[in-house]
Amino acid sequence: MAENLTIARPYAQAVFEIAQKDKTFDKWSVSLQALSCAVSSEQLLTMIKNAATRDEAAKILIGVAGDLLDDKAQNFVRVLGENDRFEVLPEICQEFIRLRDDYLKVKAVEIVSARPLAKEDEKAIVAKLEQKYQATVSLTRTIDPSIMGGVIIRVGDEVIDGSVKTNLGRLSSTLK
């Protein structure tokens, strides 16, 4: 996995530079997500690997992605085919999104709660996070009744755990 990310970085950087120059971040995001999703299918990946030529393999993947790929994205798929790098497309997509979000000052945030949060509570959390990180927050909400109450906030590798379940666990270990 780490090796795939090492291989993926230069490709993601190249796509990022094209998207930055052309101001086509959204288009590239959709294209890379479609390609990443396509190669996650074992059947399709097997069909691509068994293609007679690398060009034929690229044509298969381009055909699957269809209208989601413009000319530049199709050329990108051909380059990946020439270098036999289709299996790193998920990592390329992931790295591109990271580069894009850093450039646009967007932080992906996941809020896990036991039940849906009130809109004003959610807005308050988002406002605090935007202030803390000096970035726009892209929010994902997850409901997990097992945390009992409170919230868990994930921002990249950082986790802010204010769940009742965790606090009860800490209290229990302190009392032992």
Buried (B, 14 or more C-beta within 10 A) or exposed (E): EEEBBEBBBEBBBBBBEBBBEEEBBEBBBBBBBBBBBBBEEEEBBEBBEEBEEBEEBBBBBBEBBEEBBBEBBBBBBBEBBEEEBBBBBBBBBBBBBBBBBEEEEBBBBBBBBBEEBEEEEBEEBBEEBBEEBEBEBBEEEEEEEEBEBBBBBBBEEEEBBEBEBBBEEEEEEEEE
